[in-house]
Amino acid sequence: MPQIQVTLTPAESKRLIAKAVAALPEVKRALRRGTIVIGLGTTNARVAEELLGRKIEREKFVAGVVLPKGTCVVPREQRRGEIIIRRGKPIETKSDDVLPELTADDVFIKGANALDASGMAGVFLASGWGGTVGRALGTVVARGVNLIIPVGLEKFIPGSIQGVSKTAGIFRTSYATGCPLGIMPVVGKIITELEAFEILTGGEAIPMGKGGISGAEGSITLLVRGTPKQLGKARRLINGIKGELGTKVETECKTCNQQDCWLRES
C-alpha cells in the first residue's frame, strides 16, 4: 500500500487534532443546533479557532501548564474562561451555568495531560476542589453529553493512568518541581494524531518514532498509508499546518498565590 512519512512537532499535532475535532459529526451537529463547551488548554485553543474561524489569544486560554521549571498554574487574572458556543455563536456565560442544560446533542471538549495504552486519558488536578473536570465530569457523564478529549501522542505514557491516580495527590507529595498534583482518569472519545488522519483523510497513520532536537522535542514521526487520493489529501493537510507555532506562557513564582507550589519557597 502507498505510504508517506510525516514528522509533526507538538504544535503541529495540536493543529491537526483540532481540525479533526471540528470535523466530527457530533461537533458539526452541536455547532449547528446545540451547545459546545471548550475547556482551557493549548490544543483546545486551536479547536476553538477552528470552530470560530478566527484566532484567539492562546496564551490566555490555559490554566495548568507544564513549564521547564515544573508544573505551574497560570494566575486567574492572566487567563480567560472557557469558550461556549451555542448554535454557532460564542456566548458570554460560564460552563457552570450551561452544564444543567446540556443534553446528548451537546459537546464538552476537555484536553488531557496523559494517555495510556488502554485508551484512558488522565487530567492533572492542581486544585484541591478538582478544577473544571472535577466539577463538570459527573454532570457530563450523567447526561450523556459527548465528551471529546483531544490529546497528542506526546502525552502517551507507559503504565496505567488508573494505577498512578491511586498514588498521586496534592497532599501525598513531600516535594515537587512546581505544584503537586493529582491525576484523574477520564474516559471519552480520544482524538490523537492517529484518529485525526483517519477522520480528515481516510488514511491510516502508524507511529514510527518520537522525539527530536532544535525545536522538535516531543515530536512524532508517522507513516501514513492509504490510496493515492488519501495520501494527496494528507500531504495538502500537512503542508497547511507545518510551521505552526507553539504557545508561550510565563509565570512569576515570586507573586504566585498557588499555596502548595514548592517553587514559591525556592
HELIX and SHEET records of a PDB file:
HELIX    1   1 PRO A   10  ALA A   23  1                                  14    
HELIX    2   2 PRO A   25  ARG A   33  1                                   9    
HELIX    3   3 THR A   42  LEU A   52  1                                  11    
HELIX    4   4 ARG A   58  LYS A   60  5                                   3    
HELIX    5   5 ARG A   76  GLN A   78  5                                   3    
HELIX    6   6 SER A   95  VAL A   98  1                                   4    
HELIX    7   7 LEU A   99  GLU A  101  5                                   3    
HELIX    8   8 GLY A  131  ARG A  143  1                                  13    
HELIX    9   9 LEU A  153  LYS A  155  5                                   3    
HELIX   10  10 ILE A  161  SER A  165  1                                   5    
HELIX   11  11 ILE A  170  ARG A  172  5                                   3    
HELIX   12  12 GLU A  193  THR A  201  1                                   9    
HELIX   13  13 PRO A  228  ILE A  241  1                                  14    
HELIX   14  14 CYS A  253  THR A  255  5                                   3    
HELIX   15  15 TRP A  262  GLU A  265  5                                   4    
SHEET    1   A 3 GLN A   3  LEU A   8  0                                        
SHEET    2   A 3 ILE A 220  ARG A 225 -1                                        
SHEET    3   A 3 GLU A 204  LYS A 210 -1                                        
SHEET    1   B 6 LYS A  89  ILE A  91  0                                        
SHEET    2   B 6 ILE A  83  ARG A  86 -1                                        
SHEET    3   B 6 THR A  35  ILE A  38 -1                                        
SHEET    4   B 6 VAL A 107  ILE A 109  1                                        
SHEET    5   B 6 ASN A 146  PRO A 150  1                                        
SHEET    6   B 6 LYS A 189  ILE A 191  1                                        
SHEET    1   C 2 GLY A  64  LEU A  67  0                                        
SHEET    2   C 2 GLY A  70  VAL A  73 -1                                        
SHEET    1   D 3 ALA A 114  LEU A 115  0                                        
SHEET    2   D 3 ALA A 121  LEU A 125 -1                                        
SHEET    3   D 3 GLY A 182  VAL A 186 -1                                        
END                                                                             
